[in-house]
Amino acid sequence: MTAEELLGLKASKIVDARGTACPGPLLEAKKAIGTIMPGEIMEVLSADEGTKVDIPKWCTKQGHEYLGTLEESGYYRIFLKKS
C-alpha cells in the first residue's frame, strides 16, 4: 500500500509498544492479535528498528497480511490485517 493509503486506514486495534525494545513490540502484537476479528486491521507503534523486519516476517508465518510501514518522527507505524 502507498503511504497515503496507509494514512487512510482505520485500525481496529492500536498497539503502542514504543517503550519496549526487541522482541517487546512483536510480543505485544502477538498478544493483541487475538483481540481483533479476522479482516480487521491492527497498527503497531514501535521505536525499535528491528520491528520493521519482525512484524512482516511474523505476518507471513501466521498468514496475516502485512500492509506496510510508515516512518514517523522517532517511531514506526506498522499495519497488518488479521487473517
DSSP file (Angstrom, degrees, kcal/mol; ACC not computed):
  #  RESIDUE AA STRUCTURE BP1 BP2  ACC     N-H-->O    O-->H-N    N-H-->O    O-->H-N    TCO  KAPPA ALPHA  PHI   PSI    X-CA   Y-CA   Z-CA
    1    1 A M              0   0    0      0, 0.0     2,-0.1     0, 0.0     0, 0.0   0.000 360.0 360.0 360.0 152.6    0.0    0.0    0.0
    2    2 A T     >  -     0   0    0      1,-0.1     4,-2.5    66,-0.1     5,-0.2  -0.380 360.0-109.1 -78.3 164.1    1.1    3.6   -0.5
    3    3 A A  H  > S+     0   0    0      1,-0.2     4,-2.4     2,-0.2     5,-0.2   0.887 121.7  54.0 -59.2 -38.7    1.8    5.9    2.4
    4    4 A E  H  > S+     0   0    0      2,-0.2     4,-1.1     1,-0.2    -1,-0.2   0.915 108.9  47.4 -63.0 -43.2   -1.4    7.8    1.5
    5    5 A E  H  4 S+     0   0    0      1,-0.2     4,-0.5     2,-0.2     3,-0.4   0.909 111.2  51.3 -64.5 -41.9   -3.4    4.6    1.6
    6    6 A L  H >< S+     0   0    0     -4,-2.5     3,-1.3     1,-0.2    -2,-0.2   0.902 106.4  54.5 -62.1 -40.5   -1.9    3.6    5.0
    7    7 A L  H 3< S+     0   0    0     -4,-2.4    -1,-0.2     1,-0.3    -2,-0.2   0.787 105.7  54.5 -63.2 -26.8   -2.7    7.0    6.4
    8    8 A G  T 3< S+     0   0    0     -4,-1.1    -1,-0.3    -3,-0.4    -2,-0.2   0.535  85.5 109.1 -85.0  -6.7   -6.3    6.5    5.4
    9    9 A L    <   -     0   0    0     -3,-1.3     2,-0.6    -4,-0.5    -3,-0.0  -0.406  58.9-147.5 -73.0 145.8   -6.6    3.2    7.3
   10   10 A K        -     0   0    0     -2,-0.1    31,-0.3    32,-0.0     2,-0.2  -0.938  17.7-147.1-113.1 107.8   -8.7    2.9   10.5
   11   11 A A        -     0   0    0     -2,-0.6    31,-0.2     1,-0.1     3,-0.1  -0.523  11.2-153.0 -77.0 138.1   -7.2    0.4   12.8
   12   12 A S  S    S+     0   0    0     29,-2.5     2,-0.4     1,-0.3    30,-0.2   0.772  88.4  24.7 -74.6 -27.6   -9.4   -1.7   15.0
   13   13 A K  E     -a   42   0A   0     28,-1.4    30,-2.7     2,-0.0     2,-0.5  -0.997  66.3-162.3-141.8 132.3   -6.6   -2.1   17.5
   14   14 A I  E     -a   43   0A   0     -2,-0.4     2,-0.7    28,-0.2    30,-0.2  -0.975   7.6-161.1-115.9 124.1   -3.5    0.1   18.1
   15   15 A V  E     -a   44   0A   0     28,-3.3    30,-3.4    -2,-0.5     2,-1.1  -0.909   3.8-158.8-106.0 111.8   -0.6   -1.4   20.0
   16   16 A D  E     +a   45   0A   0     -2,-0.7     3,-0.2    28,-0.2    30,-0.1  -0.771  29.7 152.9 -94.8  98.6    1.7    1.2   21.4
   17   17 A A    >   +     0   0    0     28,-2.4     3,-1.7    -2,-1.1    30,-0.4  -0.010  28.7 121.1-112.1  26.7    5.0   -0.6   22.0
   18   18 A R  T 3  S+     0   0    0      1,-0.3    -1,-0.2    28,-0.2    28,-0.1   0.738  70.9  56.9 -65.2 -22.5    7.2    2.4   21.7
   19   19 A G  T 3  S+     0   0    0     -3,-0.2     2,-0.3     2,-0.0    -1,-0.3   0.401  97.0  78.5 -89.6   4.2    8.6    1.9   25.2
   20   20 A T    <   -     0   0    0     -3,-1.7    27,-0.3     3,-0.0    28,-0.2  -0.858  66.9-141.6-117.3 149.5    9.9   -1.6   24.6
   21   21 A A    >   -     0   0    0     -2,-0.3     3,-3.0     1,-0.1    -2,-0.0  -0.614  54.0 -31.1 -99.2 164.6   12.9   -3.0   22.8
   22   22 A C  T 3  S+     0   0    0      1,-0.4    -1,-0.1    -2,-0.2    27,-0.0  -0.277 129.9  20.1 -52.3 132.2   13.0   -6.1   20.6
   23   23 A P  T 3> S+     0   0    0      0, 0.0     4,-2.4     0, 0.0    -1,-0.4  -0.909 108.2  83.1 -96.8  19.0   11.3   -8.5   21.0
   24   24 A G  H <> S+     0   0    0     -3,-3.0     4,-2.6     1,-0.2     5,-0.2   0.882  90.1  49.7 -50.0 -51.5    8.8   -6.5   23.0
   25   25 A P  H  > S+     0   0    0      0, 0.0     4,-2.1     0, 0.0    -1,-0.2   0.892 112.7  47.9 -60.1 -38.3    6.8   -5.0   20.1
   26   26 A L  H  > S+     0   0    0     -3,-0.3     4,-2.5     2,-0.2    -2,-0.2   0.912 111.7  49.9 -67.2 -41.6    6.4   -8.4   18.4
   27   27 A L  H  X S+     0   0    0     -4,-2.4     4,-1.9     1,-0.2    -1,-0.2   0.899 110.6  50.2 -63.0 -40.2    5.3  -10.0   21.7
   28   28 A E  H  X S+     0   0    0     -4,-2.6     4,-2.3    -5,-0.2    -1,-0.2   0.904 111.0  49.3 -63.4 -41.3    2.8   -7.1   22.2
   29   29 A A  H  X S+     0   0    0     -4,-2.1     4,-2.2    -5,-0.2    -2,-0.2   0.905 108.4  53.3 -64.3 -42.1    1.5   -7.7   18.7
   30   30 A K  H  X S+     0   0    0     -4,-2.5     4,-0.5     1,-0.2    -1,-0.2   0.890 112.2  45.0 -61.3 -39.5    1.1  -11.4   19.3
   31   31 A K  H >< S+     0   0    0     -4,-1.9     3,-0.7     1,-0.2    -1,-0.2   0.918 115.1  47.4 -68.0 -43.2   -0.9  -10.8   22.4
   32   32 A A  H >< S+     0   0    0     -4,-2.3     3,-2.3     1,-0.2     4,-0.3   0.782  94.7  72.7 -73.1 -28.3   -3.1   -8.1   20.7
   33   33 A I  H >< S+     0   0    0     -4,-2.2     3,-1.1     1,-0.3    -1,-0.2   0.813  91.2  60.8 -60.1 -28.7   -3.9  -10.1   17.5
   34   34 A G  T << S+     0   0    0     -3,-0.7    -1,-0.3    -4,-0.5    -2,-0.2   0.606  95.5  62.7 -72.4 -10.7   -6.2  -12.3   19.5
   35   35 A T  T <  S+     0   0    0     -3,-2.3     2,-0.3    -4,-0.1    -1,-0.2   0.476  96.5  66.3 -95.6  -2.1   -8.4   -9.4   20.5
   36   36 A I  S <  S-     0   0    0     -3,-1.1     3,-0.1    -4,-0.3     6,-0.0  -0.818  81.7-113.1-118.3 162.0   -9.5   -8.5   16.9
   37   37 A M    >   -     0   0    0     -2,-0.3     3,-2.2     1,-0.1    45,-0.3  -0.521  44.7 -83.5 -88.5 154.6  -11.6  -10.3   14.4
   38   38 A P  T 3  S+     0   0    0      0, 0.0    45,-0.2     0, 0.0    -1,-0.1  -0.312 118.6  28.7 -54.0 137.6  -10.3  -11.7   11.0
   39   39 A G  T 3  S+     0   0    0     43,-2.9     2,-0.1     1,-0.4    44,-0.1   0.203  94.7 119.5  92.9 -14.9  -10.3   -9.0    8.4
   40   40 A E    <   -     0   0    0     -3,-2.2    42,-2.5    41,-0.1     2,-0.4  -0.459  61.9-121.0 -82.9 159.3   -9.7   -6.2   11.0
   41   41 A I  E     - B   0  81A   0    -31,-0.3   -29,-2.5    40,-0.2   -28,-1.4  -0.809  20.8-165.1-105.4 138.8   -6.6   -4.0   10.9
   42   42 A M  E     -aB  13  80A   0     38,-2.8    38,-2.2    -2,-0.4     2,-0.5  -0.960   5.2-155.7-120.6 140.7   -4.1   -3.7   13.7
   43   43 A E  E     -aB  14  79A   0    -30,-2.7   -28,-3.3    -2,-0.4     2,-0.5  -0.967   5.1-159.6-116.6 130.1   -1.5   -0.9   13.9
   44   44 A V  E     -aB  15  78A   0     34,-3.0    34,-2.9    -2,-0.5     2,-0.5  -0.943   3.2-156.6-111.8 125.8    1.7   -1.4   15.9
   45   45 A L  E     +aB  16  77A   0    -30,-3.4   -28,-2.4    -2,-0.5     2,-0.3  -0.892  25.4 162.4-100.8 126.7    3.7    1.6   17.1
   46   46 A S  E     - B   0  76A   0     30,-2.1    30,-3.4    -2,-0.5   -28,-0.2  -0.997  38.9-165.4-149.0 139.2    7.4    0.9   17.7
   47   47 A A        +     0   0    0    -30,-0.4     2,-0.6    -2,-0.3   -29,-0.1   0.453  68.6 102.9 -95.9  -4.4   10.6    2.8   18.1
   48   48 A D    >   -     0   0    0    -28,-0.2     3,-1.4   -31,-0.2     4,-0.4  -0.704  65.5-149.3 -86.3 121.9   12.6   -0.3   17.7
   49   49 A E  T >  S+     0   0    0     -2,-0.6     3,-1.4     1,-0.3     4,-0.3   0.836  93.3  63.4 -57.9 -36.2   14.2   -0.6   14.2
   50   50 A G  T >> S+     0   0    0      1,-0.3     4,-2.7     2,-0.2     3,-1.3   0.733  86.3  73.0 -63.6 -22.9   14.0   -4.4   14.2
   51   51 A T  H <> S+     0   0    0     -3,-1.4     4,-2.2     1,-0.3    -1,-0.3   0.817  84.5  66.6 -63.1 -30.0   10.2   -4.4   14.4
   52   52 A K  H <4 S+     0   0    0     -3,-1.4    -1,-0.3    -4,-0.4    -2,-0.2   0.781 113.8  31.5 -61.1 -26.4   10.1   -3.3   10.7
   53   53 A V  H <> S+     0   0    0     -3,-1.3     4,-1.8    -4,-0.3    -2,-0.2   0.813 117.1  55.6 -96.3 -41.2   11.5   -6.7    9.8
   54   54 A D  H  X S+     0   0    0     -4,-2.7     4,-2.5     1,-0.2     5,-0.2   0.907 105.0  50.1 -62.9 -46.1   10.0   -8.8   12.6
   55   55 A I  H  X S+     0   0    0     -4,-2.2     4,-2.7     1,-0.2    -1,-0.2   0.936 110.9  47.2 -65.1 -48.0    6.3   -7.9   12.1
   56   56 A P  H  > S+     0   0    0      0, 0.0     4,-2.1     0, 0.0    -1,-0.2   0.913 114.1  48.9 -59.9 -39.7    6.3   -8.6    8.3
   57   57 A K  H  X S+     0   0    0     -4,-1.8     4,-2.2     2,-0.2    -2,-0.2   0.926 112.2  48.2 -62.6 -44.5    8.1  -12.0    8.9
   58   58 A W  H  X S+     0   0    0     -4,-2.5     4,-2.4     1,-0.2     6,-0.3   0.899 109.2  53.5 -62.8 -41.5    5.6  -12.9   11.6
   59   59 A C  H  X>S+     0   0    0     -4,-2.7     4,-1.6     1,-0.2     5,-1.5   0.923 109.0  49.3 -58.9 -44.9    2.7  -12.0    9.4
   60   60 A T  H  <5S+     0   0    0     -4,-2.1     3,-0.2     1,-0.2    -2,-0.2   0.921 112.7  46.9 -61.0 -45.2    4.0  -14.3    6.6
   61   61 A K  H  <5S+     0   0    0     -4,-2.2    -1,-0.2     1,-0.2    -2,-0.2   0.877 119.1  40.1 -63.8 -38.5    4.4  -17.2    9.1
   62   62 A Q  H  <5S-     0   0    0     -4,-2.4    -1,-0.2    -5,-0.2    -2,-0.2   0.567 111.6-114.0 -91.6 -10.0    1.0  -16.7   10.6
   63   63 A G  T  <5 +     0   0    0     -4,-1.6    -3,-0.2     1,-0.3     2,-0.1   0.564  68.8 137.7  88.4   8.1   -0.9  -15.9    7.4
   64   64 A H      < -     0   0    0     -5,-1.5     2,-0.7    -6,-0.3    -1,-0.3  -0.482  58.2-111.5 -81.9 160.0   -1.8  -12.3    8.3
   65   65 A E  E     -C   81   0A   0     16,-2.7    16,-2.9    -2,-0.1     2,-0.5  -0.837  20.3-147.2 -99.3 114.4   -1.5   -9.7    5.7
   66   66 A Y  E     -C   80   0A   0     -2,-0.7    14,-0.3    14,-0.2     3,-0.1  -0.676  16.4-176.4 -75.5 124.8    1.3   -7.1    6.2
   67   67 A L  E     -     0   0A   0     12,-2.6     2,-0.2    -2,-0.5    13,-0.2   0.772  44.2 -81.6 -98.2 -30.3    0.0   -3.8    4.8
   68   68 A G  E     -C   79   0A   0     11,-1.3    11,-3.0   -62,-0.0     2,-0.4  -0.831  32.8 -97.7 148.6 173.3    3.0   -1.5    5.2
   69   69 A T  E     -C   78   0A   0     -2,-0.2     2,-0.4     9,-0.2     9,-0.2  -0.984  18.3-159.2-130.2 136.7    5.0    0.7    7.5
   70   70 A L  E     -C   77   0A   0      7,-2.8     7,-2.9    -2,-0.4     2,-0.6  -0.943  16.6-138.8-111.4 137.2    5.0    4.5    7.9
   71   71 A E  E     +C   76   0A   0     -2,-0.4     5,-0.2     5,-0.2     2,-0.2  -0.860  25.9 178.8 -98.7 120.0    8.0    6.2    9.5
   72   72 A E  E >   -C   75   0A   0      3,-2.9     2,-1.1    -2,-0.6     3,-0.5  -0.419  49.7 -62.9-104.3-175.6    7.2    9.0   11.9
   73   73 A S  T 3  S-     0   0    0      1,-0.2     3,-0.1    -2,-0.2    -1,-0.1  -0.599 120.9 -14.2 -74.7 100.0    9.5   11.2   13.9
   74   74 A G  T 3  S+     0   0    0     -2,-1.1     2,-0.3     1,-0.2    -1,-0.2   0.450 130.4  51.4  89.4   0.9   11.3    8.7   16.2
   75   75 A Y  E <  S- C   0  72A   0     -3,-0.5    -3,-2.9   -26,-0.0     2,-0.3  -0.975  70.7-118.1-158.8 171.7    9.0    5.7   15.6
   76   76 A Y  E     -BC  46  71A   0    -30,-3.4   -30,-2.1    -2,-0.3     2,-0.6  -0.881   9.0-148.7-117.7 147.5    7.3    3.4   13.1
   77   77 A R  E     -BC  45  70A   0     -7,-2.9    -7,-2.8    -2,-0.3     2,-0.5  -0.967  21.3-169.8-114.3 112.4    3.6    2.7   12.4
   78   78 A I  E     -BC  44  69A   0    -34,-2.9   -34,-3.0    -2,-0.6     2,-0.4  -0.902   2.9-159.6-111.5 127.6    3.3   -0.9   11.1
   79   79 A F  E     +BC  43  68A   0    -11,-3.0   -12,-2.6    -2,-0.5   -11,-1.3  -0.853  15.4 165.3-112.4 139.6   -0.1   -2.0    9.7
   80   80 A L  E     -BC  42  66A   0    -38,-2.2   -38,-2.8    -2,-0.4     2,-0.5  -0.988  27.4-135.7-147.1 156.7   -1.4   -5.5    9.3
   81   81 A K  E     -BC  41  65A   0    -16,-2.9   -16,-2.7    -2,-0.3   -40,-0.2  -0.957  27.2-123.2-114.8 128.6   -4.7   -7.3    8.6
   82   82 A K              0   0    0    -42,-2.5   -43,-2.9    -2,-0.5   -18,-0.1  -0.461 360.0 360.0 -70.5 137.3   -5.6  -10.3   10.6
   83   83 A S              0   0    0    -45,-0.2    -1,-0.1    -2,-0.2   -19,-0.1   0.461 360.0 360.0 -86.4 360.0   -6.4  -13.4    8.5
